[in-house]
Amino acid sequence: MLVTSWNNVYLNADNPGCTACHTLEDALADMDTYHGIVTMGYETEQTVANCFGCHYFYTTKLRDSIHAIHNNSDEFEAMEGDCMSCHYLSDG
């Protein structure tokens, strides 16, 4: 129970994933690659469902992109990011 409480309260594990640390709009705007959703100025908050529109069907899978970006990021390392920053693993 202690670990679950720690994960939920301090690591914000009830809200894991991209938006636990940043908005998807900010993440896309900081990338060197083109993402039309940012350019078009969509006025709704983006979710990972928007990412799957392209990354589910094409050769660049979202999981590969996200892992490569974070595993090679000085900023993520400086924030002491690790697998648990995005993935919540239950105690049971």
C-alpha positions in Angstrom: 0.0 0.0 0.0 2.8 2.4 0.8 4.4 2.1 -2.7 1.0 2.7 -4.4 0.4 5.8 -2.2 3.9 7.1 -3.0 3.3 6.5 -6.8 -0.1 8.0 -6.8 0.5 11.0 -4.6 4.2 12.0 -5.2 4.8 10.6 -8.7 1.3 11.5 -9.9 0.9 8.0 -11.2 -2.9 8.5 -11.6 -1.9 10.9 -14.4 1.0 9.1 -16.1 2.2 9.7 -19.6 3.0 12.8 -21.8 0.7 15.3 -20.1 2.0 14.5 -16.6 5.1 16.6 -17.5 4.2 18.8 -20.5 1.4 19.5 -22.9 1.5 17.7 -26.2 1.3 21.0 -28.0 4.5 22.2 -26.3 6.3 18.8 -27.0 5.4 18.9 -30.7 6.4 22.6 -31.1 9.8 21.8 -29.7 10.5 19.0 -32.2 12.5 19.4 -35.4 10.0 17.4 -37.3 6.8 18.7 -38.9 3.5 18.1 -37.1 0.6 19.7 -38.9 -1.7 19.7 -35.9 0.5 22.4 -34.2 0.9 24.4 -37.5 -2.9 24.5 -38.0 -3.4 25.8 -34.5 -6.0 23.4 -33.3 -7.8 25.1 -30.4 -8.5 21.9 -28.4 -6.1 20.2 -26.0 -4.3 17.4 -27.8 -4.2 13.8 -26.4 -2.3 10.7 -27.3 -5.2 9.7 -29.5 -4.2 12.5 -31.9 -0.7 11.0 -32.1 -2.1 7.6 -33.1 -3.7 9.1 -36.1 -0.3 8.9 -37.9 1.9 6.8 -35.6 -0.4 3.8 -35.5 -0.5 3.0 -39.2 2.9 4.1 -40.4 6.4 2.6 -39.9 7.4 5.0 -37.2 5.6 3.6 -34.2 4.8 6.0 -31.4 6.4 3.8 -28.7 9.7 3.8 -30.6 9.7 7.5 -31.2 8.8 8.4 -27.6 11.4 6.0 -26.1 14.2 7.2 -28.3 13.4 10.9 -27.6 13.3 10.4 -23.8 16.2 7.9 -23.5 18.5 10.3 -25.4 17.3 13.5 -23.7 19.6 15.5 -21.4 16.6 17.3 -20.1 14.8 14.1 -19.2 17.9 12.8 -17.5 18.4 16.1 -15.6 14.9 15.7 -14.2 15.8 12.2 -13.1 13.3 10.7 -15.4 13.0 7.0 -15.7 10.5 4.4 -16.9 8.2 5.1 -14.0 7.9 8.8 -15.1 5.6 7.6 -17.9 4.6 4.0 -17.0 2.7 3.1 -13.8 3.3 -0.4 -12.5 0.9 -1.6 -9.9 2.2 -3.4 -6.8 0.0 -6.4 -7.4 
